[in-house]
Amino acid sequence: MSSGGVTLSEEQIRRTLSRADLLARDAGDDLRAKYPGWVDTVHYLSGRDCPKTYLPVTAILLTARCMKDSSELDVLDIQQQTSSRGYAASSIGRHLIPFATEQGIDLRSKSSQVLNNQPFTFKKNITPGMTDRKPVQFARFYEAACAVNELKPHEAHEVLALLFHLSRAVAKEAVTFKAALMDWNQARHHFTLWARFTDENSDNGKVGLVFVASMLELVYGEQAVAMGQNWDPDVTTPGDVQVLEGLEPWLWTEVKQKPITTGDVQAFCEKVRAVGGGRILYCALANANYRNNLDHGKLAKLAASESIDLTIVESPSSLMDLLLPRCPGLPGALVARMAGAMTRRLAQADVSPDACEKFETINNQLFPQKLS
């Protein structure tokens, strides 16, 4: 340790995560009984009303405490140059999120740059006054962060293992839809019904998000398509859906189920350019009846001047027309994959039971037989 703060190596971080995961698998229920207060805290931070960044950041703080005690490291000093006990919390996040995904642990975020989201963006310390958004939830998170700071490394190791245990995704019985022999006209009929379902249902934009992510999944594969939280005001990473190469986005997609104007698209382009992005798909899914809202000529000039590859669609059916010809596979297989992708992503996005029931009704008509 020096005046420049604490350096945590990749090997230390990976070893800490692996050991915590092993403990979670071996003694998860014992840890639940040993730390009932932390069980309540993890459940609270995992709740729908809590910003999605708080759970993964808590895991980052716990990982840091596992490696160094309080005399060497202050978990609240999240930038290395903050103090002699500061550290680069973002370096832990870069390893934690992919590790959690690989191990089936749901930390509520797929972004390895979780500290780039509010209220942590550009902050050197976690402080009680760093945000006035959702003050009750932040107060609970800050209380947890301070509690982590008081833990000894062996205690943090057990609490991190408990968090992994409680957050590990329980494998649900997967619903597999049977691929039937059909021609392209029949396949388009199925996709048209799902596009119409998206037109008629929103749930604060979640349904549109699911439709777009599922269509992109058919083209690029499940692991390459990261679906964000367009309903969560604390998420600041541009785009509701990103297509990834490894862990890095290369296609930034915005999804809106409300009328959009030229300024909205311009603002999103600026956000993407600010993080070095250059390929954009803007899905203005409610603009079909408001065709004059967008000045396509102005937006084309903007894209050319900023060296942006910009594609705009203005309805679910337009997105279907754009992407369906690019999807590899036979018509029946694509239909089955789309039904499975939407079913899975509706659950991931926590779409309302009413909308999910409507979607299931459509699928029961289209797929009288399902394979489990």
SULFEN-V98379 format. One line per field, one symbol per residue. ss: DSSP state (a for helix, b for strand, c for the rest). phi: phi as a letter, one per 20 degrees, with the letter a starting at -180 (. if undefined). A space follows every 50 residues. Layout:
BEGIN
ss->???
phi->???
END
This chain:
BEGIN
ss->cbccbbcccaaaaaaaaaaaaaaaaaaaaaaaaacaaaaaaaaaaccccc ccaaaaaaaaaaaaaaacccccccccbcccccccccbcaaaaaaaaaaaa aaccbccccccccaaaccccccccbcccccccccaaaaaaaaaaaaaaaa ccaaaaaaaaaaaaaaabcccccccbbccccccaaaaaaaaaaaaaaaaa cccccaaaaaaaaaaaaaaacaaabbbcccccccccccccbbbbbccbbb bbbbbbcccccaaaaaaaaaaaaaccccbbbbbbccccccaaaccaaaaa aaaaacccbbbbbccaaaaaaaaaaaccccaaaaaaaaaaaaaaaaaacc ccaaaaaaaaaaaaaacccbbc
phi->.cfendddegfffffffffffffgfecgfffgffcfffgffffffeffee gffffffffffffffgebeffdbdfeeecfefafdfbeffffgfefffff ffemdeembdefdffeefeegmeececfdfbdelfffffffffffffffe fegfffgfffffgfffeffffeffedeffdfbefffffffffffffgfge ccllnfffgfffffffffednffededecfeefeedffnecceddmddfc cdcdccdbgddgfffgffgfffffdnebccdddefdegecfefdefffff fffffeldedccccagfffgffegfeefpfgfffffffffffffffffel fggfffffffffffffcfccde
END
